[in-house]
Amino acid sequence: MGLTDIESRIRAEEQRQSRAPGSVRLCAISKVQPQERIEAVLEQGHRLFGENKVQEAAGKWPAFRERFDGIELHLVGPLQTNKTRQAIELFDVIQTLDRAKLARTLARLRDETGSCPDLFVQVNTGEETQKAGILPADADAFIAECQGLDLPVIGLMCIPPVDEDPAQHFALLNKIAGRNGLPQLSMGMSADFETAIAQGATLVRVGSAIFGERDYG
Ligand SMILES: *Cc1c(COP(=O)(O)O)cnc(C)c1O
């Protein structure tokens, strides 16, 4: 596989679903990947990346930003409140807004610094106890709370349970976004991004299918 292959599969699925060409963006998830694999994808011209840990991103992206223009970096992993300040300095988009305390901290830092990354609310569509995200039943109220704080919430994000058909989870996320007037849907990973596009994804998060398997050893 690799970048070119994934991009052409995205374009093909857009066409199959009668979506506008380029309406689905590819967030390349580079967590744990060795420097040279990331560099190769940057050299190919790709600029949109995601990381799941603040510390890890801090260790590699400032140097890449010095060498490559136009990088857009998204946080796709859980954000501890005490790392919010560091996160807003590093990331252009935070996809994992999942609780009121974090919303209030982001609003306070926005007031202090005058800016805030664009935000996605993470929804725990599978209602899994070990997984982050707001429960579907609480999503409307939480989104309203964030909007009440004037936070730039642009969409929703989900990570479906591994052992279930992801399509129903993507459809649920789409429904919640639609009734709340949110235009962006971050859903779909290496194994199911085409299913996600069929259910309305505007941003897919693909890691191993671009870079190769992650080596946690
Ligand atoms: C790791 C990760 C991905 C990418 O997973 P792959 O299966 O390697 O494509 C997508 N989203 C999140 C939130 C991740 O942590």
The ligand as an ORCA input file, in Angstrom:
! r2SCAN-3c Opt
* xyz 0 1
  C      -3.758      4.839     15.364
  C      -4.999      5.571     15.056
  C      -5.531      5.583     13.756
  C      -4.915      4.852     12.588
  O      -5.033      3.477     12.734
  P      -4.614      2.482     11.532
  O      -5.392      1.259     11.814
  O      -3.156      2.303     11.629
  O      -5.020      3.137     10.265
  C      -6.690      6.325     13.545
  N      -7.294      7.008     14.526
  C      -6.802      7.021     15.788
  C      -7.521      7.804     16.824
  C      -5.650      6.322     16.094
  O      -5.186      6.324     17.358
*
